Amino acid sequence: MQETLSLPDEILMCIYSPQFIYDTVRVLYRKGGVSSMNMRMFWFWFPFRVVAALLVVTGAAVPGIFTLPAYAATAPSPSTAQPIPSVPSAADDTTFWLRAGNDLYLVASTNAGLLGQGTPILSAVPGQTLFLWAFSSTRDVEPKADWFVNSPDAVVHPGSRDIRWTVQNRKAAWATFTASKPGIYTVQARSRDTYSVPLVLIIGLQDLKPKSPVPPPDAEHSGIRPLKGPLPPAIPRKTENLTCWPYQPVDGWLPVIGRASDGVKSVTVTISTPDWSKSWNYTLPISANGVFGADLRVPFQGDLVVYLAPDFFRQLQTNDGRLQQYVGHAVHSDAEALPETGLARLASAWVDYNQNRAFAATATVLMDNAPSIRSGIAAVANFVSGKLRYDWDSFSTGRSVWKSADDAWKSGSGVCQQFADLTVAMLRSVGIAAETVSGETVGPFAGPHQWLRAWDGSSWVIVDPTWNQFGNRSTTAVSSEYLTETQAYKETHIPKILGAAQ
């Protein structure tokens, strides 16, 4: 299969146009949260006629019965939502979220001047002083502000009214924060009878312990389970270094089995509707003898298209965002499509939480020690804001970043896609439904961007871990400006695609 998959010409012309580059640079200068090439749009714009050429009739040939690599070690669990971690009642901050407004925000920094210098916010320890500012995107905040913290183990001291601060060209109130014990704390300010969006701070991360077992890989909810056999005969499909046997879904699960050569380390399977309005992808590892296989949960109903690509991310990295090797076939599923929250718990090529147990281990610690579910979601997002450095080198040189959540974790860097993907992967690893949101920012600073939303048990919570890295100056500060549907969020973010290619 020699044809090359690529972005449509009209999209490429837009991406490489001087106006696009100029607008994007302006956005990143202000927020640092925009990736100029969002590969997820590829899955929705890729012409169906290319895949249609791949479709052939399944016939009779007997594939070998392989010993498959174990992917999800546990047996499928009942088809119910994975329990959300329990919340300690003593430090419950639910009231903070219920009374929060949407136009008063907080930012915390390890640097007294909010200059992007100093120690990382994620390394804050008990006894260390953090500096807080309460600010608004639409008005000045008077120095007389009330401050609240959810725990007696921490204290907030209002700053001197004689020292005035300006944040984003608006006057801001300020304070200092100190905690005496490791924990996850929620801080809130009040100005003119308006409560701020709460800010969640992680103190003494290395000393925090989980209060519940780290959840093992869950085949039912990750959508990837060990292959069941035996399988009927089928005619193999081949590309240069990949052979697979096409099968139809059974009760909503698609058997995928094949063999790879020439050092291929993984294969990515994409399941899509014919018009590409919906798509999902999974990545499977390759065993030592070149074999791969698993049952994959088909998230959609009806006529679908499946294609397999060897070393998906390597192909994107070496072929300028294009797939040059793949095989495909048509399938039909009569099983009921997954609900929105069920879809948002699956693993995927971009957010495959099965590939790194540190995702679940870290997310469990954060959720277990958080004073509420919503604060747990914020803690995970703020962890990512503190862990990842924005990859300015790739952006400034015009290189796209093709990384999975695992790659971002290991490299410690990425663009907005990786910030969102890693946050989603960590949340899904502990049973929290979450999905990426692809869209644009508007106003004087316009451009493409990606963030996420997470299900807190009753509603979706908007989270932007890139822009909450406060101006993306460094990992020394974190804010609550783009947590929940704040006024700042509504004025700057236009969502277009939910869970694209996830």
C-alpha positions in Angstrom: 0.0 0.0 0.0 2.0 3.0 -1.3 -0.6 5.8 -1.2 0.1 8.5 1.4 -2.4 9.8 3.9 -2.1 13.5 4.4 -4.0 16.6 5.5 -6.2 18.0 2.7 -4.5 20.8 0.6 -6.9 23.5 1.8 -5.9 22.7 5.4 -2.2 22.6 4.6 -2.5 26.0 2.8 -4.2 27.4 5.9 -1.5 26.0 8.2 1.4 27.3 6.2 -0.1 30.7 5.3 1.8 33.8 6.7 -1.4 35.1 8.3 -2.0 31.8 10.2 1.6 31.7 11.5 1.4 35.4 12.5 -1.9 34.9 14.4 -0.7 31.7 16.1 2.6 33.4 17.3 0.5 36.1 18.8 -1.6 33.6 20.7 1.3 31.7 21.9 3.1 34.8 23.0 0.1 35.6 25.3 -0.9 32.1 26.4 1.6 29.5 25.3 -1.2 27.0 24.7 -1.7 26.6 21.0 -0.3 23.9 18.8 -0.2 25.1 15.2 -0.8 21.6 13.7 -3.5 19.6 15.4 -3.3 16.1 13.9 -6.7 15.2 15.3 -8.4 17.2 12.5 -6.7 14.8 10.1 -9.1 12.0 11.1 -12.1 14.0 10.3 -10.9 15.5 7.0 -9.3 12.5 5.5 -11.2 11.5 2.3 -13.2 8.4 2.6 -12.4 7.5 -1.0 -8.8 6.6 0.1 -10.0 4.0 2.7 -12.7 2.7 0.3 -9.9 1.6 -2.0 -8.7 -0.7 0.8 -11.9 -2.7 1.1 -11.8 -6.2 -0.2 -14.0 -9.2 0.3 -13.1 -11.5 3.2 -12.5 -15.1 2.0 -11.1 -18.3 3.3 -7.6 -18.7 4.6 -6.5 -20.0 8.0 -4.3 -17.6 10.0 -1.9 -19.2 12.5 -3.0 -19.5 16.1 -0.6 -17.3 17.9 0.5 -16.9 21.5 -0.6 -13.3 22.0 1.0 -10.7 24.3 -1.0 -10.0 27.4 -2.4 -6.5 27.2 -5.0 -6.1 29.9 -4.2 -8.7 32.6 -7.5 -8.6 34.4 -10.7 -10.3 33.3 -13.5 -8.1 32.0 -15.6 -6.6 34.8 -19.4 -6.1 34.7 -20.4 -3.3 32.3 -20.8 -0.6 35.0 -18.9 2.6 35.6 -15.7 2.2 37.5 -16.2 3.6 41.0 -14.9 7.1 41.5 -12.4 7.3 44.4 -14.0 8.2 47.7 -13.6 11.7 49.1 -12.4 12.4 52.7 -15.2 14.3 54.4 -13.1 16.2 56.9 -11.6 18.6 54.3 -14.6 18.6 51.9 -14.5 21.8 49.8 -17.8 21.3 47.9 -19.1 24.6 49.3 -16.2 26.4 47.6 -17.3 25.1 44.2 -21.0 25.8 44.8 -20.5 29.4 45.7 -17.8 30.2 43.1 -18.3 32.9 40.5 -16.9 32.9 37.0 -15.0 36.2 36.7 -12.6 36.1 39.7 -9.6 33.9 39.5 -6.5 33.0 41.5 -2.9 32.4 40.6 -0.2 30.9 42.8 3.5 31.1 42.3 6.7 30.2 44.1 8.1 33.5 42.9 7.1 36.7 44.8 7.1 38.7 41.6 5.2 36.3 39.4 8.1 36.5 37.0 8.3 32.8 35.9 11.5 32.3 38.0 12.1 30.1 41.0 11.3 26.6 42.0 8.6 24.6 40.3 5.1 24.9 41.8 4.9 21.1 41.8 7.8 20.9 44.2 6.1 23.0 46.9 6.6 21.5 50.4 5.2 22.1 53.9 6.5 25.4 55.4 7.2 26.9 52.0 5.5 30.3 51.2 3.5 30.5 48.0 2.3 33.8 46.7 -1.3 34.3 45.7 -3.1 36.9 43.5 -6.8 37.4 43.0 -7.6 39.0 39.6 -10.3 39.4 37.0 -10.2 39.6 33.3 -12.8 42.3 33.2 -12.3 44.6 36.3 -9.8 45.7 38.9 -9.8 43.7 42.2 -9.5 45.9 45.3 -6.8 45.1 47.8 -9.4 44.4 50.5 -10.2 40.8 49.7 -11.2 37.9 52.0 -9.3 34.7 51.7 -10.4 31.1 52.6 -8.6 27.7 52.7 -10.4 24.4 53.3 -8.1 23.0 56.0 -6.8 24.0 59.4 -3.4 22.7 58.3 -2.9 25.8 56.0 -3.2 29.5 56.4 -3.6 32.4 54.0 -2.3 35.9 55.1 -3.6 38.9 53.1 -0.9 41.0 51.6 -0.2 44.6 52.5 -2.7 47.0 50.9 0.2 49.4 50.4 1.7 47.1 47.8 -0.5 47.0 44.7 -0.2 44.3 42.0 -1.3 44.3 38.4 -2.1 40.9 36.7 -3.0 41.0 33.0 -3.2 44.8 33.1 -5.8 44.7 35.9 -5.3 45.5 39.6 -5.1 42.4 41.8 -5.3 41.6 45.5 -2.5 39.4 46.9 -1.8 37.1 49.8 0.7 34.4 51.0 -0.1 30.7 51.6 1.7 28.3 53.8 0.7 24.7 54.7 2.1 22.8 57.7 1.4 19.3 56.4 1.5 17.5 53.0 -1.8 17.6 51.3 -4.1 19.0 48.6 -5.5 22.3 49.6 -8.3 24.5 48.1 -8.0 28.3 48.3 -10.7 30.8 47.5 -10.9 34.6 47.6 -13.9 36.9 47.8 -14.1 40.4 46.4 -17.2 42.6 46.1 -19.4 39.6 47.3 -18.0 37.5 44.5 -16.2 34.3 45.2 -13.3 33.2 43.0 -12.9 30.0 41.1 -11.1 27.8 43.6 -7.4 27.1 43.2 -6.2 23.7 44.1 -2.6 23.5 45.4 -0.5 20.3 45.8 1.9 20.5 48.8 4.5 17.8 49.6 3.6 15.6 46.6 6.4 13.1 47.4 5.0 12.5 50.9 1.3 12.0 49.9 0.1 8.4 50.1 -2.8 6.7 48.3 -5.8 5.7 50.5 -7.1 3.1 48.1 -5.5 0.4 45.9 -4.2 1.6 42.5 -6.7 0.3 40.0 -5.3 -2.4 37.6 -5.9 -2.1 33.9 -9.6 -2.7 33.3 -10.4 -4.4 30.0 -14.1 -3.6 30.1 -13.5 0.2 30.4 -10.2 0.5 28.6 -11.7 -1.1 25.5 -8.8 -3.5 25.1 -9.0 -7.1 26.3 -7.2 -10.3 25.6 -8.2 -12.0 22.3 -10.7 -14.7 22.5 -10.4 -17.7 20.1 -10.4 -19.7 18.0 -11.1 -17.4 15.1 -12.6 -18.5 11.7 -10.6 -18.5 8.4 -9.9 -15.1 6.7 -7.9 -13.8 3.9 -4.9 -11.8 5.2 -4.3 -8.2 4.4 -0.7 -7.1 3.9 1.5 -4.0 3.7 5.3 -3.8 3.7 5.9 -4.9 7.3 2.4 -5.8 8.6 0.0 -8.7 8.0 -3.4 -8.8 9.6 -6.5 -11.0 9.3 -9.8 -9.0 9.0 -12.8 -10.0 11.2 -16.2 -8.7 12.0 -17.2 -7.5 15.5 -18.9 -9.9 17.9 -21.2 -8.4 20.5 -19.5 -5.0 20.1 -15.9 -6.4 20.3 -13.6 -6.5 17.2 -11.0 -9.3 17.1 -7.7 -7.9 15.8 -4.8 -10.3 15.1 -1.6 -10.0 13.0 2.1 -10.2 12.7 4.7 -7.4 12.2 8.3 -7.5 11.0 11.2 -5.2 10.4 11.3 -4.0 14.0 7.8 -2.7 14.3 7.1 -2.0 17.9 3.3 -1.3 17.9 0.3 -1.2 15.7 -2.5 1.4 15.9 -6.0 0.4 14.9 -8.5 3.1 13.9 -12.3 2.5 13.9 -14.3 5.1 12.1 -17.7 5.9 10.5 -17.6 6.1 6.7 -17.9 9.9 6.7 -15.2 10.2 9.5 -17.6 12.2 11.7 -16.7 9.7 14.5 -13.4 7.9 14.9 -11.4 6.1 17.6 -8.0 4.5 17.7 -6.2 2.0 19.9 -2.5 1.0 20.0 -1.5 -2.6 20.6 2.1 -3.7 21.5 4.0 -6.2 19.5 5.4 -9.4 21.2 9.0 -10.6 20.9 8.0 -12.8 18.0 6.3 -10.0 16.1 2.7 -11.0 17.0 -0.1 -8.6 18.1 -3.7 -9.3 19.0 -6.6 -8.2 21.2 -10.4 -7.7 21.2 -11.2 -4.0 20.8 -14.5 -2.4 21.9 -16.3 -0.9 18.9 -17.6 2.4 20.2 -20.0 3.1 17.3 -22.9 1.3 15.6 -23.5 0.5 12.0 -21.2 0.4 8.9 -17.6 1.2 9.9 -14.1 1.3 8.5 -11.1 -0.2 10.2 -7.5 0.3 9.3 -4.2 -0.7 10.9 -0.9 1.4 10.9 2.5 0.1 12.1 4.4 2.4 14.4 1.8 5.2 14.2 3.7 7.9 15.9 7.0 7.1 14.3 5.3 7.4 10.9 3.9 10.8 11.8 7.3 12.0 13.1 9.3 10.8 10.1 6.8 11.5 7.3 5.8 15.0 8.2 2.5 13.9 9.7 1.6 11.4 7.1 0.9 7.7 7.2 2.5 5.8 4.4 1.8 2.2 5.5 -1.6 0.8 6.6 -4.1 -1.8 5.7 -7.9 -1.6 6.1 -11.3 -3.3 5.8 -15.0 -2.7 6.3 -17.0 -3.9 9.3 -20.5 -3.7 10.6 -21.5 -3.6 14.3 -25.1 -4.1 15.6 -24.1 -3.6 19.2 -25.4 -0.5 20.9 -23.0 2.5 20.6 -21.3 3.5 23.8 -22.7 6.4 25.7 -20.8 9.7 26.0 -19.3 8.9 29.4 -18.5 5.3 28.4 -16.6 6.5 25.3 -14.7 9.0 27.5 -13.2 6.1 29.6 -11.6 4.1 26.8 -7.9 3.9 26.2 -6.6 5.2 22.9 -3.5 5.7 20.9 -3.1 9.2 22.3 -4.1 8.5 25.9 -3.4 4.9 26.4 -3.2 4.7 30.2 -2.4 0.9 30.1 1.1 1.7 28.8 2.3 3.5 31.9 1.2 2.4 35.4 2.5 5.7 36.8 -0.6 7.4 35.4 -2.9 5.4 37.7 -0.5 5.5 40.6 -0.1 9.3 40.6 -3.8 10.0 39.8 -4.9 7.7 42.7 -2.7 9.7 45.1 -4.1 13.0 43.9 -7.8 11.8 43.8 -7.5 10.1 47.2 -6.1 13.2 48.9 -8.3 15.7 47.2 -11.1 17.3 49.2 -13.7 16.7 46.5 -14.1 15.1 43.1 -13.9 18.4 41.3 -10.8 19.4 43.3 -9.3 16.0 42.4 -9.8 16.7 38.7 -8.2 20.1 39.2 -5.3 18.5 41.1 -4.6 16.1 38.2 -4.7 19.0 35.7 -2.5 21.2 37.9 0.0 18.3 38.2 0.3 18.2 34.5 0.6 22.0 34.3 3.5 21.6 36.8 5.1 18.6 35.1 5.3 19.5 31.5 7.3 22.3 29.9 5.8 23.9 26.8 7.9 22.8 23.8 8.8 26.2 22.4 11.7 24.7 20.4 9.3 22.6 18.3 7.0 25.5 17.8 9.6 28.1 16.9 11.2 25.8 14.3 7.8 24.8 12.8 8.1 21.2 13.8 4.9 19.3 14.8 4.9 17.3 18.0 3.6 13.8 17.5 3.6 12.3 21.0 1.3 10.0 23.0 0.5 10.8 26.6 3.2 8.3 27.6 5.8 10.1 25.4 4.9 13.4 27.0 5.2 11.9 30.5 8.7 10.5 29.8 10.0 13.6 27.9 8.5 16.1 30.3 7.4 18.4 27.5 4.8 19.0 24.8 2.3 21.4 23.3 -1.4 21.9 24.1 -2.2 18.4 22.7 0.1 16.7 25.1 -1.1 18.8 28.1 -4.6 17.7 27.4 -3.8 14.1 26.5 -1.8 13.5 29.6 -4.5 14.9 31.8 -7.1 12.8 30.1 -5.0 9.7 30.4 -4.4 10.1 34.1 -8.1 10.8 34.8 -9.3 7.8 32.7 -6.7 5.6 34.5 -8.7 5.9 37.7 -12.2 5.7 36.1 -12.9 9.4 35.6 -14.5 10.0 32.2 -12.6 12.6 30.3 -12.1 13.7 26.7 -10.1 16.2 24.8 -11.7 19.2 23.2 -10.3 20.6 20.0 -11.2 24.1 18.9 -10.0 27.7 18.5 -9.3 30.7 20.5 -10.9 33.9 19.4 -10.6 37.7 19.9 -7.4 39.6 19.3 -5.5 36.4 19.8 -6.9 33.7 17.5 -5.6 30.2 16.7 -6.1 26.5 17.1 -6.0 25.0 20.6 -6.8 21.9 22.6 -8.1 21.4 26.1 -10.4 18.9 27.9 -13.5 18.3 29.9 -14.0 15.7 32.7 -17.1 14.2 34.3 -17.4 14.9 38.0 -20.3 12.6 38.6 -23.0 15.0 37.6 -21.7 17.4 35.0 -18.7 18.1 32.7 -15.9 20.3 34.0 -13.9 22.4 31.6 -10.1 22.2 32.2 -7.3 23.8 30.2 -4.0 22.7 31.8 -1.9 24.6 29.2 -3.4 28.0 29.8 -3.7 27.4 33.5 0.1 27.2 33.5 -0.3 30.9 33.8 0.8 32.5 30.5 3.0 29.4 30.0 6.0 31.3 31.3 7.2 28.3 33.2 6.2 25.6 35.7 6.5 28.0 38.6 2.9 29.2 38.6 -0.6 27.8 38.2 -4.0 29.5 38.0 -7.7 28.8 38.0 -8.6 31.2 35.1 -9.6 28.4 32.7 -11.0 25.8 35.1 -14.8 25.4 34.7 -16.7 27.6 32.2 -15.3 30.9 33.4 -16.0 34.2 31.8 -12.4 34.2 30.5 -13.0 30.7 29.0 -16.2 31.7 27.3 -14.6 34.8 25.8 -11.6 32.9 24.3 -12.4 29.3 23.6 -14.6 27.9 20.8 -15.0 24.1 21.1 -15.4 22.3 17.8 -14.5 18.6 18.2 -15.0 16.5 21.4 -12.8 13.5 21.8 -11.4 13.8 18.3 -9.5 10.6 17.2 -9.6 9.4 20.7 
